[in-house]
Amino acid sequence: MPNEAENFSARAANIRKVPVVIKERTLKKERIMDKYICTVCGYIYNPEVGDPESGIEAGTPFEEIPDDWVCPLCGVGKDEFEKYEEAS
């Protein structure tokens, strides 16, 4: 049967692994959080929401949207969008 010191060492080893996993998930999430705005009509593409009516699932980064996707409000192509910088 393991003694208290061995139990502590096993728990400590697992604890040290947790921040790495959290950090990796955080970095992935930050990459997909960029919003893009249509320069023609002002529609903001939010990757957290996607564009379900056009078949774009939530969590889809703008860069991964198909090239033939169009703005759901005014119909222009992806080339009319630019990165959206929210005012702080």
Secondary structure, 3 states (H helix, E strand, C coil): CCCHHHHHHHHHHHHHHHHHHHHHHHHHHHHCCCEEEECCCCCEECCCCCEHHHCECCCCCHHHCCCCCECCCCCCEHHHEEEECCCC
